[in-house]
């Protein structure tokens, strides 16, 4: 498969997954607000600021808005085209990626992403955001889930599918850590991460679609139980460990390398992260603060994404255009790779 096509499949699904998870992330905060009592205007703003901080888009937000009120945050994350990570921007980018590989998609898959794109561009969407935002986010989530379900049912299990699933799993793992990290940014005077009540952690589970699965374990709903489940579960499809294992499987299917070994930096980084998750405990996650632990995971996801770009997008194209001379020394090759990484950043 051409590296350009592989990159298109990867980002098409990753953008859909990002839009789905942004809808869920906003839903987390709205439920937390409903559960909070006696919020004045200052503390209300303090409950919206964590959403921006948890997504890592605070710099872009502060450039565009003077305050972090509910209207500003919802607009920034939902339908602000100036934000490349807003829901409407993600759906537009996913649809554009799908258009470029239209001949390799099933008719049903194209129709679903195109219908979602047309909805987000419509007056009906604008009306829902203003009058009933919950229904808008529900529509986005259901369409994203339908898109992923159609893809699972109509795409052959070849390299195209592997790149699609790779993008989905990495994006989902990253966003699960951000759901868990919301409590770290709550305003002063709020309950801490470990002391947050059942309503807070129930909202986190509900936003991940995990409330029913968690209840089936007959475990109390508290910080350690929920973090343990969403971080280390081997069975739940939105847990970080589950997603990283699926990403590792996809990478090895693409390269043909046996699992447990690696042929490129992406496989090495993913394998190391999976091993760490396999042998980590909830006590280690809380030992030096949950926020620091989750932040470290997000950095590792970024490194994996960069390594995938280097291994399957940048490097193949570069080699085709400028073949590496056989006489090039290892030190020169290392220097060249460092220059490429700097350009990517």
C-alpha positions as CSV (number, residue, x, y, z in Angstrom):
1,X,0.0,0.0,0.0
2,X,1.2,3.5,-0.8
3,X,2.2,5.5,2.3
4,X,-0.1,8.3,1.3
5,X,-3.1,5.9,1.2
6,X,-2.1,4.3,4.4
7,X,-1.9,7.7,6.1
8,X,-5.3,8.6,4.7
9,X,-7.0,5.5,6.2
10,X,-5.2,6.1,9.5
11,X,-6.4,9.7,9.9
12,X,-9.9,9.1,8.5
13,X,-10.8,6.8,11.3
14,X,-8.8,8.7,13.9
15,X,-10.7,11.9,13.2
16,X,-14.0,10.1,13.5
17,X,-12.9,8.6,16.8
18,X,-11.8,12.1,18.0
19,X,-15.1,13.7,17.2
20,X,-16.9,10.8,19.0
21,X,-14.7,11.3,22.1
22,X,-15.0,15.0,22.1
23,X,-18.7,14.6,22.3
24,X,-18.3,12.2,25.2
25,X,-15.8,14.5,27.0
26,X,-18.3,17.4,26.9
27,X,-20.9,15.1,28.2
28,X,-18.7,14.2,31.2
29,X,-18.6,17.8,32.2
30,X,-22.2,18.5,31.7
31,X,-23.1,15.6,34.0
32,X,-20.6,16.8,36.6
33,X,-22.2,20.2,36.5
34,X,-25.7,18.7,37.1
35,X,-24.3,16.9,40.1
36,X,-22.7,20.0,41.6
37,X,-24.6,22.3,43.9
38,X,-24.3,26.1,44.6
39,X,-22.1,27.0,41.7
40,X,-21.6,30.7,41.2
41,X,-20.4,32.2,37.9
42,X,-16.7,32.1,38.8
43,X,-16.8,28.4,39.9
44,X,-19.0,27.6,36.9
45,X,-16.2,28.9,34.6
46,X,-13.8,26.8,36.7
47,X,-15.7,23.6,35.8
48,X,-15.3,24.3,32.0
49,X,-11.6,25.2,32.1
50,X,-10.7,21.5,32.8
51,X,-12.1,20.4,29.5
52,X,-9.7,22.7,27.6
53,X,-6.8,21.7,29.8
54,X,-7.5,18.0,29.4
55,X,-7.6,18.2,25.6
56,X,-4.2,20.1,25.6
57,X,-5.7,22.9,23.4
58,X,-5.4,25.7,26.0
59,X,-3.0,27.8,23.9
60,X,-5.3,27.8,20.9
61,X,-8.3,28.5,23.1
62,X,-6.6,31.4,24.8
63,X,-5.7,32.9,21.5
64,X,-9.3,32.9,20.3
65,X,-11.3,33.6,23.6
66,X,-10.9,35.8,26.6
67,X,-12.7,33.6,29.1
68,X,-13.5,29.9,29.6
69,X,-17.3,30.0,30.1
70,X,-19.6,27.3,29.0
71,X,-20.6,29.1,25.7
72,X,-17.0,29.7,24.7
73,X,-15.8,26.2,25.5
74,X,-18.7,24.5,23.8
75,X,-18.3,26.6,20.7
76,X,-14.5,26.0,20.6
77,X,-14.8,22.2,20.9
78,X,-18.0,21.9,18.8
79,X,-18.4,24.1,15.8
80,X,-15.5,26.5,15.7
81,X,-13.8,26.0,12.4
82,X,-10.7,27.9,13.6
83,X,-10.0,25.0,16.0
84,X,-8.6,22.1,14.0
85,X,-9.6,19.7,16.7
86,X,-13.3,20.8,17.0
87,X,-16.0,18.3,16.2
88,X,-17.0,20.0,13.0
89,X,-13.3,20.3,11.9
90,X,-12.7,16.6,12.7
91,X,-15.7,15.5,10.7
92,X,-14.7,17.7,7.8
93,X,-11.2,16.2,7.8
94,X,-12.5,12.7,8.1
95,X,-14.8,13.2,5.1
96,X,-12.0,14.7,3.0
97,X,-9.7,11.8,3.8
98,X,-12.6,9.4,2.9
99,X,-13.1,11.3,-0.4
100,X,-9.5,10.7,-1.5
101,X,-9.9,6.9,-1.1
102,X,-13.5,6.8,-2.1
103,X,-12.9,3.9,-4.6
104,X,-11.6,1.7,-1.8
105,X,-14.5,2.3,0.6
106,X,-17.8,0.5,0.6
107,X,-20.8,2.6,-0.5
108,X,-22.4,2.3,2.9
109,X,-19.3,3.6,4.6
110,X,-19.0,6.6,2.3
111,X,-22.7,7.4,2.7
112,X,-22.4,7.4,6.5
113,X,-19.5,9.7,6.8
114,X,-20.9,12.0,4.1
115,X,-24.3,12.1,5.9
116,X,-22.5,13.0,9.2
117,X,-20.6,15.8,7.4
118,X,-23.7,17.2,5.8
119,X,-25.5,17.2,9.2
120,X,-22.7,19.1,11.0
121,X,-22.8,21.7,8.2
122,X,-26.6,22.1,8.3
123,X,-28.9,24.7,10.0
124,X,-30.5,21.8,12.0
125,X,-27.1,21.2,13.6
126,X,-26.7,24.8,14.6
127,X,-30.2,24.8,16.0
128,X,-29.6,21.8,18.1
129,X,-26.3,23.2,19.5
130,X,-28.2,26.3,20.6
131,X,-31.4,24.6,21.9
132,X,-30.6,21.0,22.8
133,X,-26.8,20.3,22.7
134,X,-27.3,16.9,24.3
135,X,-29.1,15.7,21.2
136,X,-26.4,17.1,19.0
137,X,-23.7,15.2,20.8
138,X,-25.8,12.1,20.8
139,X,-26.2,12.3,17.0
140,X,-22.5,12.7,16.5
141,X,-21.8,9.7,18.8
142,X,-24.3,7.5,17.1
143,X,-23.1,8.4,13.6
144,X,-19.5,7.8,14.6
145,X,-20.4,4.4,16.1
146,X,-22.4,3.5,13.0
147,X,-19.4,4.5,10.8
148,X,-17.0,2.3,12.8
149,X,-19.6,-0.6,12.8
150,X,-20.0,-0.4,9.0
151,X,-16.2,-0.3,8.6
152,X,-15.9,-3.4,10.7
153,X,-18.5,-5.2,8.6
154,X,-17.5,-4.1,5.1
155,X,-13.7,-3.6,5.0
156,X,-11.5,-6.6,4.1
157,X,-8.9,-7.5,6.8
158,X,-6.0,-6.2,4.8
159,X,-3.5,-3.3,5.3
160,X,-6.3,-0.7,4.9
161,X,-8.1,-2.2,7.9
162,X,-5.0,-2.4,9.9
163,X,-4.2,1.3,9.5
164,X,-7.8,2.2,10.2
165,X,-7.9,0.1,13.4
166,X,-4.4,1.5,14.4
167,X,-5.7,5.1,14.2
168,X,-8.9,4.2,16.1
169,X,-7.1,2.4,19.0
170,X,-4.4,5.1,19.5
171,X,-7.0,7.9,19.5
172,X,-9.3,6.0,21.9
173,X,-6.5,5.1,24.3
174,X,-5.4,8.8,24.4
175,X,-8.9,10.1,25.0
176,X,-9.6,7.5,27.8
177,X,-6.7,8.9,29.7
178,X,-8.1,12.4,29.2
179,X,-11.5,11.4,30.6
180,X,-9.8,10.1,33.7
181,X,-7.7,13.3,33.9
182,X,-10.7,15.7,34.1
183,X,-10.8,15.6,37.9
184,X,-7.2,16.7,38.1
185,X,-8.2,20.1,36.7
186,X,-11.3,20.8,38.8
187,X,-11.2,24.2,40.6
188,X,-10.0,24.7,44.1
189,X,-12.5,23.6,46.7
190,X,-13.6,20.6,44.7
191,X,-13.0,17.1,45.8
192,X,-9.7,15.6,44.9
193,X,-9.2,12.8,42.4
194,X,-9.2,10.0,45.0
195,X,-12.0,11.5,47.1
196,X,-14.4,12.4,44.2
197,X,-17.7,10.8,44.8
198,X,-19.7,8.1,43.1
199,X,-21.5,10.6,40.8
200,X,-18.2,11.9,39.4
201,X,-16.9,8.4,38.6
202,X,-20.3,7.2,37.4
203,X,-20.2,10.1,34.8
204,X,-16.7,9.0,33.7
205,X,-17.9,5.4,33.2
206,X,-21.0,6.5,31.4
207,X,-19.1,8.7,29.0
208,X,-16.9,5.7,28.1
209,X,-19.9,3.5,27.7
210,X,-18.5,1.4,30.5
211,X,-21.1,1.8,33.3
212,X,-22.9,-1.5,32.5
213,X,-19.7,-3.5,32.1
214,X,-18.3,-2.1,35.3
215,X,-21.5,-2.9,37.3
216,X,-21.2,-6.4,36.0
217,X,-18.0,-6.8,38.1
218,X,-19.9,-6.0,41.3
219,X,-17.2,-3.5,42.3
220,X,-17.8,-0.2,44.2
221,X,-17.7,2.9,42.0
222,X,-14.7,4.9,43.3
223,X,-11.5,6.4,42.0
224,X,-9.3,3.4,42.2
225,X,-11.8,0.9,40.9
226,X,-12.8,3.0,37.9
227,X,-9.2,4.0,37.0
228,X,-8.1,0.3,37.4
229,X,-10.9,-0.8,35.0
230,X,-10.4,1.9,32.4
231,X,-6.6,1.6,32.5
232,X,-5.8,-2.1,32.9
233,X,-8.9,-4.1,31.8
234,X,-8.0,-6.9,29.4
235,X,-11.5,-7.2,28.1
236,X,-13.2,-3.8,27.9
237,X,-12.6,-2.2,24.4
238,X,-12.1,1.3,25.7
239,X,-9.5,0.5,28.4
240,X,-6.0,1.8,27.7
241,X,-4.4,-1.6,27.9
242,X,-6.9,-3.2,25.5
243,X,-6.4,-0.4,22.9
244,X,-2.6,-0.6,23.1
245,X,-2.7,-4.3,22.6
246,X,-4.9,-4.0,19.5
247,X,-2.5,-1.3,18.2
248,X,0.4,-3.6,18.7
249,X,-1.4,-6.4,16.8
250,X,-2.1,-4.0,13.9
251,X,1.5,-2.8,13.7
252,X,2.8,-6.4,13.5
253,X,0.2,-7.4,11.0
254,X,1.3,-4.5,8.8
255,X,5.1,-5.4,9.0
256,X,4.7,-9.1,9.2
257,X,7.0,-9.2,12.2
258,X,6.2,-11.7,15.0
259,X,4.8,-10.1,18.1
260,X,7.4,-9.9,20.9
261,X,9.9,-8.5,18.4
262,X,10.1,-5.2,16.5
263,X,11.2,-4.1,13.1
264,X,10.7,-0.3,13.5
265,X,10.5,2.3,16.2
266,X,6.7,2.3,16.3
267,X,6.6,-1.4,17.2
268,X,9.3,-0.9,19.8
269,X,7.5,2.0,21.5
270,X,4.1,0.2,21.4
271,X,5.6,-3.1,22.7
272,X,7.3,-1.4,25.6
273,X,4.1,0.5,26.6
274,X,2.1,-2.7,26.4
275,X,4.6,-4.5,28.6
276,X,4.5,-1.7,31.2
277,X,0.7,-1.8,31.2
278,X,0.7,-5.6,31.5
279,X,2.8,-5.5,34.6
280,X,1.6,-2.2,36.2
281,X,-0.8,-1.9,39.1
282,X,-3.3,0.7,40.3
283,X,-1.0,1.5,43.2
284,X,1.7,2.5,40.8
285,X,-0.7,4.7,38.9
286,X,-1.6,6.6,42.1
287,X,1.9,6.5,43.7
288,X,3.2,9.8,42.4
289,X,-0.2,11.4,41.4
290,X,-2.7,10.2,38.8
291,X,-2.3,13.3,36.7
292,X,1.5,12.8,36.2
293,X,0.9,9.1,35.3
294,X,-1.7,9.9,32.7
295,X,0.3,12.8,31.3
296,X,3.2,10.4,30.8
297,X,1.0,8.0,28.9
298,X,-0.2,10.8,26.6
299,X,3.4,11.6,25.8
300,X,4.1,8.0,24.9
301,X,1.0,7.9,22.7
302,X,2.4,11.0,20.9
303,X,5.8,9.2,20.4
304,X,4.0,6.2,19.0
305,X,2.1,8.4,16.5
306,X,5.3,10.1,15.5
307,X,7.1,6.8,15.0
308,X,4.2,5.6,12.8
309,X,4.6,8.7,10.7
310,X,8.4,8.2,10.4
311,X,8.1,4.5,9.6
312,X,5.2,4.4,7.2
313,X,4.6,7.9,5.8
314,X,7.7,10.1,5.9
315,X,10.5,7.6,5.4
316,X,9.0,5.7,2.4
317,X,8.3,8.8,0.5
318,X,11.7,10.3,1.3
319,X,13.4,7.1,0.2
320,X,11.5,7.1,-3.1
321,X,12.4,10.7,-3.9
322,X,16.0,10.7,-2.6
323,X,17.4,7.1,-2.3
324,X,20.0,6.8,0.4
325,X,23.5,6.3,-1.1
326,X,25.1,3.0,-0.1
327,X,28.2,4.9,1.1
328,X,26.2,6.9,3.7
329,X,27.7,6.4,7.1
330,X,25.6,5.5,10.2
331,X,26.3,8.8,11.8
332,X,25.1,10.7,8.8
333,X,21.9,8.6,8.6
334,X,21.3,9.4,12.3
335,X,21.8,13.1,11.7
336,X,19.4,13.0,8.7
337,X,16.7,11.3,10.8
338,X,17.0,13.9,13.5
339,X,16.5,16.6,11.0
340,X,13.3,15.0,9.8
341,X,12.0,14.7,13.3
342,X,12.7,18.4,13.9
343,X,10.9,19.4,10.7
344,X,7.9,17.3,11.8
345,X,7.8,19.1,15.1
